[in-house]
Amino acid sequence: MKTRLNITIENSVLSQIKDYAASKQTTVSQIIEDYMRSIVKSPSKRKISWKSLTSWKRLKISTSNKI
């Protein structure tokens, strides 16, 4: 069973991840679900660093704190 998850992210990040998903012929939801599965799958990956998030799948995300 699938459950809806609402997240808040910067517009530029959403735009980038949508473009990335389209280029891989998948969805943003599937990318997020796959990543979350990879985290919980291995105990050594439970601690997530910002560096790992920004380098994930070679997606460039702005690390600016501007909101």
C-alpha positions in Angstrom: 0.0 0.0 0.0 1.3 3.4 -0.9 1.1 6.4 1.4 1.2 10.1 0.4 4.2 12.1 1.8 4.3 15.9 1.6 7.7 17.6 1.6 8.8 21.2 1.3 11.8 21.9 -0.9 13.1 24.9 -2.9 11.5 25.4 -6.3 14.9 25.1 -8.0 15.6 21.7 -6.4 12.2 20.4 -7.5 12.8 21.6 -11.0 16.2 19.9 -11.1 14.8 16.6 -9.7 11.9 16.6 -12.2 14.3 17.1 -15.1 16.5 14.3 -13.7 13.5 12.0 -13.3 12.3 12.7 -16.8 15.8 11.9 -18.2 15.7 8.6 -16.4 12.1 7.8 -17.4 11.0 7.6 -13.8 9.1 9.7 -11.3 10.3 11.9 -8.4 8.3 9.7 -6.1 10.1 6.6 -7.3 13.5 8.3 -6.9 12.7 9.3 -3.3 11.3 5.9 -2.5 14.4 4.1 -3.9 16.7 6.3 -2.0 14.8 5.8 1.3 14.9 2.1 0.7 18.7 2.2 0.2 19.0 4.0 3.5 17.0 1.6 5.6 18.4 -1.4 3.8 21.9 -1.1 5.3 22.5 -0.1 8.9 25.7 1.6 7.9 23.7 4.0 5.7 21.3 5.2 8.4 23.3 8.3 9.2 22.8 10.6 6.2 25.3 13.4 5.6 24.4 16.4 3.5 27.4 15.6 1.3 25.8 12.2 0.4 22.5 13.8 -0.4 24.0 16.5 -2.7 26.2 14.0 -4.5 23.4 11.4 -4.8 22.9 10.3 -8.4 25.2 13.2 -9.5 22.3 15.7 -9.0 23.6 19.1 -8.2 21.6 20.8 -5.5 22.2 24.2 -4.2 23.4 24.2 -0.6 22.4 27.8 0.0 20.4 28.4 3.2 18.3 31.0 1.5 14.6 30.3 1.8 
